[in-house]
């Protein structure tokens, strides 16, 4: 955490580790909602594992995957607690990301106008990313 080239990677790994449980539970629920009759029919037809994965599991899991990816992207932009606890902006500002910069501008430097402008820009970026994901990613989602 004291090396500028490794600090952001360390925070990224801890953030992934922190959010992997939520992702696992959502994907487990999505897997359990797939009807077993689809797999039984594929077994009778002689389909192998990878064929079932490609033709049954992934298409039936696509709404869940779409949700998980959307939430993960939004959470990636909102990483604050890990940065504050582990590095507080990091060595040579290497982990001073947008959310932590907003915090420092508002509550350390008392520049509320600058912090508000950064927060609005962060909101717009997250909104655009979500909109683009809905526009281009939802085409590949197969609902039952």
N, C-alpha and C positions, 0 to 999 in steps of 0.2 A: 504493500500500500504506500510505501514511501518512494517507489520508483515511478517517475512520470509515465514511462512507457507501459507499465504493467498495472497501474492503478485503475484505469477505466476497464480493462479486461477483468480484473478482480471484482469490481462492482457489478459488471455484467454477469459474471458467473454466480455471484450471490443472489442477484435479482432473479435469474433463471431458476436457481434452486428454491428461492422463496415462492415462486409462482407455479412450480411444477405440480404441486399437490392439487391446486384448483383445476389446472388443465387436465390432470389425470382423472379427477372425479367427473368432469364434464364429458370427457371422451369415453369413460367407462359407462356412463349413463347412455350415451349415444350408441355404444356397441350393444348394450343390453336391450335397446329398443328395436334392434333389427330382428325381424321374424325368423325363427329357426327353420321354418318351412322353406325359405329360400335356399338355405344351405343344404337341406335334405333333398330338394329337387336337383340342385347342382351335383350332389353326390350320386344320385341315381343316374344322371346324365353322364357321369364320368369326368366331371370337371376337377382339375387339380387345385392345389392350394392357391397358387399365384393367379390362376384364372378367377377363382372365387374372390380373391382379394381385389383384383382389378375390376371385376364386373358386378360384384355384389356389395362387398364391404365398403369400399371407398365411395361409390355413388350413394349408398344409403346413409353413410356417415357424413356426406358433404354439408348438410345444414349445420351439423355440430362443429365440423372443422371450420366452416365459415364464421360461426360465432366465436370460436376459440381464437382464431387469427385476428379478428376484429378487436376483441378485448385485449389480446396480447400487444397489439400495436398501440392501443390507447394507453395501456399500462407502461409500455416502454417510454412513452413521452412523459410520464408522470413519476419518474423515479426520483424521490426526494429523500425518504427516510434512510436508505442505504448510504447515500452520499453524505448526509448530515452525520450519521453515526460513524461511518468508517473513515472518511477523509476530510470532511468539511470543505469541499472545493478542491481538495487534492494538492499534491505537490505541484507547484508552478501552475495552478489553475487547470490541471489536466482533466479533472473531473467536475469542473464547474459547468454543469449542463444548464439548460434553459430554466427548469423549475427551481433549481438551487440559486440560479442567478436572480430570479424573481424574488425569492426569499431574502437574499442578501441586499438587493436594492431596496426592498420595502422595510425590512426590520433591522437591518444593520446600518445602512446608509441613510435611511429615512427619506428616500426618494420615491414616494408613493406613485407619482405620475409616471415615472419611467417603469416602475414595476407593473403598473396597470396596463401600460402600452405593451409590455412584453407578454403579459398574461393574455391580452386580447389577441396578439399575434400567435401565441401558442394555441389558443382556442381555434383560430382560423386554420392553422396548419393541421390540427387534429381533425377538424371538420372536413377539410379537403381530402385528407388521407382516407377517412371513413367513407366519404362520398365516392372517391375513386374505387375503393374496394367494393362498394355496393354496385357501382356501375359496371366494373369489369369482372368482379369475382362472382357475383350472384348468377351470372349466366351459366356457370358450371355447377350450380347447386341443383340437385335433383330432389324435389319434394315428393313424398308418397302420394 
